[in-house]
Amino acid sequence: VTTPEPTSITDSYSLLKALSRHPQYIKEETNIKLVANKIQKPGDGKILYDKLSTVAGKYLKTPMEYLGEVPEDTQLSRAVMQQKPVSMEFPRAKSAQAYEQIAATLMDMPVAESDNRRGMASFFSHIFNIKR
């Protein structure tokens, strides 16, 4: 998880560098995925990923996958201040919907439009119903 802030990008690159040099790191058995956080405009997360992925690929030979972006969201900030998950406190928040999409991507599941409108609780209900 990284943000567009220069220190966050630098930290992410440093972490990837440390990982790539770790003696137990096996590139072929490791999937590195990036989530762009605190994104101001739709699509900026992909731009951030493209830049970091290019540098990591060129200098570290470390491939990455793009999972998605989480927008800067006042409802997310409010949920953090209340120490509650945004998906539970504000299920229709843009950030909550982004987390739902990222979770669906990780699980190789499509997110239905109706689930998107009802929030994360509906999403997990759908997951558990499928698993039975």
DRENROTI-890176 format. One record per residue (C-alpha): x, y, z. Coordinates in nm, 2 decimals, decimal comma, padded with zeros to 4 digits, always signed. Layout:
      px      py      pz
       X       Y       Z
...
This chain:
      px      py      pz
  +00,00  +00,00  +00,00
  +00,14  +00,33  -00,10
  +00,02  +00,69  -00,15
  +00,12  +00,96  -00,40
  +00,33  +01,13  -00,14
  +00,71  +01,12  -00,22
  +00,80  +00,97  +00,12
  +00,55  +00,69  +00,08
  +00,68  +00,60  -00,27
  +01,04  +00,60  -00,14
  +00,94  +00,38  +00,15
  +00,76  +00,14  -00,08
  +01,06  +00,12  -00,31
  +01,29  +00,07  -00,01
  +01,07  -00,22  +00,11
  +01,08  -00,38  -00,23
  +01,45  -00,34  -00,24
  +01,49  -00,50  +00,10
  +01,26  -00,78  +00,00
  +01,44  -00,85  -00,33
  +01,77  -00,88  -00,14
  +01,63  -01,11  +00,13
  +01,79  -01,46  +00,11
  +01,45  -01,63  +00,13
  +01,29  -01,42  -00,14
  +01,20  -01,63  -00,44
  +01,08  -01,41  -00,73
  +00,89  -01,69  -00,90
  +00,70  -01,78  -00,59
  +00,61  -01,43  -00,48
  +00,33  -01,21  -00,60
  +00,37  -00,85  -00,51
  +00,05  -00,65  -00,54
  +00,01  -00,27  -00,50
  -00,28  -00,07  -00,37
  -00,27  +00,30  -00,42
  -00,41  +00,48  -00,12
  -00,53  +00,85  -00,07
  -00,59  +00,90  -00,44
  -00,73  +01,24  -00,54
  -00,85  +01,17  -00,90
  -00,97  +00,84  -01,06
  -00,68  +00,69  -01,25
  -00,41  +00,85  -01,05
  -00,35  +00,52  -00,87
  -00,27  +00,34  -01,19
  -00,03  +00,62  -01,28
  +00,14  +00,58  -00,94
  +00,16  +00,20  -01,00
  +00,30  +00,24  -01,35
  +00,58  +00,46  -01,21
  +00,67  +00,24  -00,92
  +00,64  -00,08  -01,12
  +00,87  +00,05  -01,39
  +01,14  +00,15  -01,14
  +01,11  -00,18  -00,95
  +01,11  -00,38  -01,27
  +01,41  -00,20  -01,41
  +01,64  -00,18  -01,10
  +01,51  -00,47  -00,88
  +01,38  -00,71  -01,15
  +01,07  -00,73  -00,92
  +00,74  -00,76  -01,10
  +00,42  -00,62  -00,94
  +00,05  -00,64  -01,00
  -00,20  -00,35  -00,96
  -00,49  -00,42  -00,73
  -00,66  -00,09  -00,74
  -00,69  +00,25  -00,58
  -00,86  +00,39  -00,27
  -00,98  +00,75  -00,30
  -00,91  +01,02  -00,04
  -01,24  +01,02  +00,14
  -01,37  +01,23  +00,42
  -01,59  +00,94  +00,54
  -01,28  +00,72  +00,56
  -01,11  +00,99  +00,77
  -01,42  +01,01  +01,00
  -01,43  +00,63  +01,04
  -01,06  +00,62  +01,13
  -01,11  +00,89  +01,39
  -01,40  +00,68  +01,53
  -01,17  +00,37  +01,52
  -01,43  +00,18  +01,31
  -01,40  +00,02  +00,97
  -01,53  +00,25  +00,69
  -01,71  -00,04  +00,53
  -01,92  -00,08  +00,85
  -01,96  +00,28  +00,94
  -02,01  +00,43  +00,59
  -02,08  +00,13  +00,35
  -02,16  +00,36  +00,06
  -01,84  +00,57  +00,09
  -01,62  +00,57  -00,22
  -01,34  +00,42  -00,01
  -01,56  +00,14  +00,12
  -01,66  +00,05  -00,24
  -01,29  +00,06  -00,34
  -01,20  -00,19  -00,07
  -01,49  -00,41  -00,18
  -01,35  -00,41  -00,54
  -01,00  -00,48  -00,42
  -01,13  -00,77  -00,21
  -01,32  -00,91  -00,50
  -01,01  -00,88  -00,72
  -00,80  -01,07  -00,47
  -01,07  -01,35  -00,45
  -01,12  -01,36  -00,83
  -01,48  -01,26  -00,79
  -01,69  -01,00  -00,98
  -01,86  -00,74  -00,78
  -02,23  -00,72  -00,87
  -02,38  -00,37  -00,90
  -02,64  -00,45  -00,64
  -02,38  -00,56  -00,39
  -02,19  -00,24  -00,46
  -02,48  -00,03  -00,35
  -02,55  -00,23  -00,03
  -02,19  -00,23  +00,10
  -01,93  -00,46  +00,24
  -02,18  -00,65  +00,47
  -02,37  -00,77  +00,16
  -02,04  -00,85  -00,01
  -01,93  -01,08  +00,27
  -02,28  -01,23  +00,29
  -02,25  -01,32  -00,08
  -01,91  -01,48  -00,02
  -02,03  -01,70  +00,26
  -02,33  -01,81  +00,07
  -02,11  -01,91  -00,22
  -01,88  -02,11  +00,00
  -02,15  -02,34  +00,14
